[in-house]
Amino acid sequence: MKNFLFISIEESFFIIFIAILVFGPKKIPEIARGLGEGIRYLKNAKTKIKNEIIQHNIDQSLLKKKKIFDHEKKGKKDIPPYSIKRNN
């Protein structure tokens, strides 16, 4: 049998028993609901951050490809438009 977080079944029941004694049987569902909402909020935040990172990487790779394509299309050396040739 697989133990959750390395806690045996007996220890889990003992923790639940202590929680019922401390908070009372009417408060336990409210506490569990609050924990569930908190975990859901963190999971959604993690997913949003992950999607933003992936989108940023895609945008950066597309921008890099566009720069390479534009550079190949010009076929010129990188000479600034304001440079002036001087005759000595």
Buried (B, 14 or more C-beta within 10 A) or exposed (E): EEEEEEEEEEEEEEEEEEBEEEEEEEEBEEEEEEEEEEEEEEEEEEEEEEEEEEEEEEEEEEEEEEEEEEEEEEEEEEEEEEEEEEEE
